[in-house]
Amino acid sequence: MAEKIFIAALIFFAVTSTALAASRDVKLVNETGKTIACLYLSTIALEDWQEISELAGEVLRDEESVDIYVDPASFKPNPIVRYFDLRAEYDDGSAEIWGGLDLFNIAEVVLKRGERSVTYEN
């Protein structure tokens, strides 16, 4: 009986983890007061930065937004990820990182400077 419960728990965890890590679109709003030249994502604390292609070759001015597509399968070592770090490089050469963003349970992230804070919108 205990073995059946254990197997059922493993199946539940696998299904739940996969559902949490489904690909999705997220809107990023720049309220930093600066122009963002590049945006990068990494799985939490790994610093394996991948450029966000939706901004490649463009800039994101203050008060502008961009919709990005987040696909956990493109991140290593584990395609079932939930939390990300986001790095912005500004046009003045400075950079800022927002850590531990749960991009699979939110529809919009408002980036702000100073306290490295973000505002989430569902």
C-alpha angles and dihedrals in degrees: 000000000000090000091055091050090049092050091047090051091051092050091048091050093049093049093044093047092050091048091051091052099051116137116262147163120255127187115225116201119196111221095150096110088239137087113255113220099181137012126202136185129204133173108261116296095345097102091211091142120201118190116241101241095204088073098038110132093005135082131230109223124204112286092017125114139207130198112227131192114226115200114180091198090070093062125085146252095013122026090197099076130144108177126061140183116225122207124195123194112201126216090248091063098256123119139203134196129209111197136207099017115174097214095173098064099045136065100199136030120194110204117214132178131229107041092033086245131162133192119220125212123188 
